[in-house]
Amino acid sequence: MTAGMKGPAGSKATRDGFGEALLQLGRENKDIVVLSGDLEDSTRAEYFKKEFPERFFNLGIAEQDIAGTAAGLSKVGLVPFICSFAAFWANAFGVFRVSVCYNNCNVKIVGTHSGISVGPDGATAQALEDIAAMTALPNMSVVCPADAAEAEKATRAIAAIDGPIYLRLGREAVPSVTDKEKPFIFGKACVLKDGAGAAIIACGHMVSESLKAAEKLSKEGIEARVINMHTIKPIDREEVVKAAKEAGAIVTAEEHQVNGGLGSAVAGVLACECPVPLEMVAVRDAFGESGEGEELLKKYNLKEDDIIKAVKRAVSRKNGGG
């Protein structure tokens, strides 16, 4: 099995967890087929390709054709997983809307290399708007795992759900932060650290940054709850409201534009059910640029220190500050 990219000890890319689960699913369910946009080595769909070449189709750099073909395959009872870089699925939005979602087709859309940490390929390859686009589509669900183990469980979970789902994955290796023994429950957030001083609601790579931030905040006397919101749509409204009532201040953290992502979804819940001070850690309505992943995360204020600053702002507002 191909190993993930090098990173801190115990780290592994979410795309690797996906690729390994997809291979296992292929052994268990002959109805699963995989369509690729000529990037199977990078998306890890190649694990499936090597063992099941008769159920693997490389349609080339043709995202619209991939989406339309997958919609048709789902209508004859197959379960298509379609795999490409998250940024490239923007080319197929119209097909997702009309062919996949309008018909509620059982298509699993896998977007790897999401976020700004994909790095040197620059703005055109950095998917920072995909959560907003996908969550806007009726019938579409959106899942963004925090680590490789969760990506593996999420892949298996979405395969068992009938309907279109977008699985957002990263390229870089990320620390293991979830409990491997706990089942992945679609639509149900996970509390990774308890606390009532504030609540940090994060997804994907930003979950590990949030845990590091919470550890530092604890040393300063602020006990922050960290919630892994792996399913962004449907969002776990109950957990958001509970956090708002018990902590009184919320910070969201995501590797995505500030508009239309996790922060917007949480803001919608709070505005309707339990308004409290909210701060969002995200890309501030800007395109990225070429650079190493860590450099870009720092430049665009997506590191643990940025989360700490946001928590302190939210707590100050909760306590009547400006």
Long-range contacts (C-beta under 8 A, 24 or more apart in sequence): 1-47, 2-44, 2-46, 2-47, 4-148, 4-173, 5-171, 5-172, 5-173, 6-173, 7-172, 7-173, 7-174, 7-175, 8-173, 8-175, 10-175, 10-176, 11-173, 11-174, 11-175, 11-176, 12-147, 12-148, 12-173, 12-174, 12-176, 13-148, 13-169, 13-170, 13-171, 13-172, 13-173, 13-174, 14-145, 14-146, 14-147, 14-148, 14-150, 14-151, 14-169, 14-170, 14-174, 14-204, 15-42, 15-43, 15-44, 15-112, 15-113, 15-151, 15-169, 15-170, 15-171, 16-44, 16-148, 16-151, 17-145, 17-147, 17-148, 17-149, 17-150, 17-151, 17-152, 17-155, 18-43, 18-44, 18-110, 18-112, 18-151, 18-152, 18-155, 18-167, 18-169, 19-43, 19-44, 19-45, 19-46, 19-47, 19-48, 20-44, 20-47, 20-152, 21-151, 21-152, 21-153, 21-155, 21-156, 22-47, 22-48, 22-81, 22-155, 23-47, 23-48, 23-51, 24-156, 25-155, 25-156, 25-159, 26-51, 26-52, 26-55, 27-51, 29-79, 29-159, 30-55, 31-77, 31-78, 31-79, 32-78, 32-79, 32-80, 32-81, 32-159, 33-57, 33-73, 33-78, 33-79, 33-80, 33-81, 34-80, 34-81, 34-82, 34-83, 35-59, 35-66, 35-69, 35-70, 35-73, 35-80, 35-81, 35-82, 35-83, 36-66, 36-82, 36-83, 36-84, 37-61, 37-62, 37-63, 37-66, 37-82, 37-83, 37-84, 37-85, 37-88, 39-83, 39-84, 39-85, 39-112, 40-83, 42-85, 42-112, 42-113, 42-171, 43-83, 43-84, 43-85, 43-110, 43-112, 44-112, 45-81, 45-83, 45-110, 48-81, 61-88, 63-88, 63-89, 63-91, 63-92, 64-91, 64-92, 64-94, 64-95, 66-92, 67-92, 67-95, 67-96, 67-99, 67-100, 67-107, 67-109, 68-95, 68-99, 70-100, 70-105, 70-107, 71-95, 71-99, 71-100, 71-103, 71-105, 71-107, 74-105, 74-106, 74-107, 75-103, 75-105, 79-106, 79-108, 79-159, 80-106, 80-107, 80-108, 81-108, 81-110, 81-159, 82-107, 82-108, 82-109, 82-110, 83-110, 83-112, 84-110, 84-111, 84-112, 85-111, 85-112, 85-113, 85-118, 85-125, 85-127, 86-111, 86-112, 86-113, 86-114, 86-115, 86-127, 86-130, 86-168, 86-169, 87-111, 87-113, 87-114, 87-124, 87-125, 87-126, 87-127, 87-130, 89-127, 89-130, 90-127, 90-129, 90-130, 90-133, 93-133, 96-134, 96-137, 96-140, 96-164, 97-137, 100-140, 100-164, 101-137, 101-138, 101-139, 101-140, 101-164, 102-138, 102-139, 104-139, 104-163, 104-164, 105-163, 105-164, 106-162, 106-163, 106-164, 107-164, 108-158, 108-159, 108-164, 108-165, 108-167, 109-134, 109-164, 109-165, 109-166, 109-167, 110-167, 110-169, 111-166, 111-167, 111-168, 111-169, 112-169, 112-170, 112-171, 113-169, 113-170, 113-171, 114-144, 114-168, 114-169, 114-170, 114-204, 114-255, 115-170, 115-204, 115-205, 115-255, 115-256, 116-255, 116-283, 116-288, 116-293, 116-296, 116-297, 116-300, 116-302, 117-170, 117-171, 117-172, 117-205, 117-255, 117-293, 117-294, 117-296, 117-297, 118-170, 118-171, 118-172, 118-293, 119-172, 119-290, 119-291, 119-292, 119-293, 119-295, 119-296, 120-290, 120-291, 120-292, 121-290, 122-288, 122-289, 122-290, 123-287, 123-288, 123-289, 123-290, 126-287, 126-288, 127-168, 128-255, 128-256, 128-257, 128-283, 128-287, 128-288, 129-256, 129-257, 129-260, 130-166, 130-168, 130-256, 131-168, 131-232, 131-254, 131-256, 131-260, 131-261, 131-262, 132-256, 132-257, 132-259, 132-260, 132-261, 132-264, 133-260, 134-166, 134-233, 135-232, 135-233, 135-260, 135-265, 136-260, 137-164, 139-163, 139-164, 140-164, 140-165, 140-166, 140-233, 141-165, 141-166, 141-186, 141-231, 141-233, 141-234, 142-166, 142-168, 142-231, 142-232, 142-233, 143-167, 143-168, 143-186, 143-230, 143-231, 143-232, 144-168, 144-203, 144-204, 144-230, 144-231, 144-232, 144-262, 145-169, 145-204, 145-230, 146-174, 146-177, 146-178, 146-202, 146-203, 146-204, 146-205, 146-207, 146-208, 146-228, 146-230, 147-174, 147-175, 147-176, 147-177, 147-178, 147-207, 147-208, 148-174, 148-176, 149-176, 149-178, 149-180, 150-178, 150-184, 150-228, 150-230, 153-183, 153-184, 154-184, 154-186, 154-230, 156-184, 157-184, 157-185, 157-186, 158-186, 161-186, 168-204, 170-204, 170-205, 170-255, 172-205, 172-293, 174-205, 174-208, 175-208, 177-207, 177-208, 177-211, 177-228, 178-228, 184-230, 186-231, 187-231, 187-234, 187-235, 187-236, 188-231, 188-236, 188-239, 189-227, 189-228, 189-229, 189-230, 189-231, 189-236, 189-239, 189-240, 190-227, 190-228, 190-230, 191-225, 191-226, 191-227, 191-228, 191-239, 192-226, 192-227, 192-228, 193-224, 193-225, 193-226, 194-223, 194-225, 195-222, 195-223, 195-224, 195-225, 195-226, 195-247, 196-223, 196-225, 196-246, 196-247, 197-221, 197-222, 197-223, 197-224, 197-247, 197-249, 197-315, 198-222, 198-224, 198-225, 198-247, 198-248, 198-249, 198-250, 198-251, 198-311, 198-314, 198-315, 198-318, 199-224, 199-225, 199-226, 199-227, 199-243, 199-244, 199-246, 199-247, 199-249, 199-250, 199-251, 200-224, 200-225, 200-226, 200-227, 200-250, 200-251, 200-252, 200-253, 200-307, 200-311, 201-227, 201-229, 201-240, 201-243, 201-250, 201-251, 201-252, 201-253, 201-262, 201-266, 202-226, 202-227, 202-228, 202-229, 202-252, 202-253, 202-254, 202-262, 203-228, 203-229, 203-230, 203-232, 203-253, 203-254, 203-262, 204-254, 204-255, 205-255, 206-253, 206-254, 206-255, 206-281, 206-302, 206-307, 207-253, 209-253, 209-302, 209-303, 209-304, 209-307, 210-253, 210-304, 210-307, 212-304, 213-304, 213-305, 213-307, 213-308, 213-311, 216-304, 216-308, 217-308, 217-311, 222-311, 222-312, 222-315, 224-251, 224-311, 229-262, 229-266, 232-261, 232-262, 232-265, 233-265, 235-265, 235-266, 235-269, 237-269, 237-273, 240-266, 240-269, 240-270, 240-273, 241-269, 241-270, 241-273, 241-274, 244-270, 244-273, 244-274, 244-275, 244-276, 245-274, 247-276, 248-276, 248-277, 248-318, 249-276, 249-277, 249-278, 249-311, 249-314, 249-315, 249-317, 249-318, 250-276, 250-277, 250-278, 250-279, 250-314, 251-278, 251-279, 251-280, 251-281, 251-307, 251-310, 251-311, 251-314, 252-278, 252-279, 252-280, 252-281, 252-282, 253-281, 253-282, 253-302, 253-307, 253-310, 254-281, 254-282, 255-282, 255-283, 255-297, 255-302, 256-282, 256-283, 257-282, 257-283, 257-285, 258-282, 258-283, 258-284, 258-285, 259-285, 276-318, 277-313, 277-314, 277-315, 277-317, 277-318, 278-314, 279-310, 279-311, 279-313, 279-314, 280-310, 281-306, 281-307, 281-310
